[in-house]
Amino acid sequence: MDAMDLMLHHVGVLVKDIAAAAKDYTERLGYELKSGVIHDPRQTAYVQFLRLPGDRVYLELVSPDRATSKLTNALNKGGGLNHVCYATLDIEQTCSQLRAQRLFQISAPVPAVAFNGRRIAWFMGPDQLLMELVERGPENEL
């Protein structure tokens, strides 16, 4: 099988309060805010991206947008590490390769608000950690 063209893009952390979590990460660890709070109704979430100075990988703070959000149950169990996201040049090909590796595809590629309409897809592997794919974008965009 051909090697997959993946780059670590971000780590998603599920939090109850994005503003409080962002304040904590910026004050204690020196993270910088790289976006405002973004609402993605398709993902039933609010998100905000942070990054350490000089780093290429983002930290994504994620919070449910309503009580019936698909994230609420995980938050009620304590939140924390939610997913790892990889950027890829060809999301369709990467999805196919991951399915061939017996990863379970949760959702087909769909446009994402946080990424200016670039598509994302979701997978679950045997380790039970959610994996997100995002189409790679320009260097100056999330």
C-alpha positions, 0 to 999 in steps of 0.5 A: 500500500502507498504511504499516506500523505498525512501531517499532524494538524491539531489535537482536539480537547473537549472542554466545558468552557472554551473561554476559561480553557483558552485563558488557562492554556494562554496564561499557564503554557504560553499558547497564542489564540489563532482563531476566535470561537467558531460555531459549526452547526454540522459538528454541533460544536463550538471550537477555538484554535490555539498554538504555541509560538513557533509550532505548526500543530494546533490545539483545538478546544471543543465544546458542545453547542447544545445539550443534544450535541453529539459531544455532550455525552463525552463531556459528561464523562469528563471531556479531555482528549477528544481526537487527533486530526491529520491534514492530507492533500487528497482526502478521498484517497486517504479515506480509502486507505484508512478503510483498507486498514480497517479503520471505521469511517464515521462520516464521509468528507463534509465541508467544515466552517472552521476550515473555510469549507475545506472538507473533514472526515471522521474515523475510529481506530482499534484504539478507540481514539477519534481521528479527523482528517482535514484537507490541507490548506494554505500555510496561513490558514487553519 
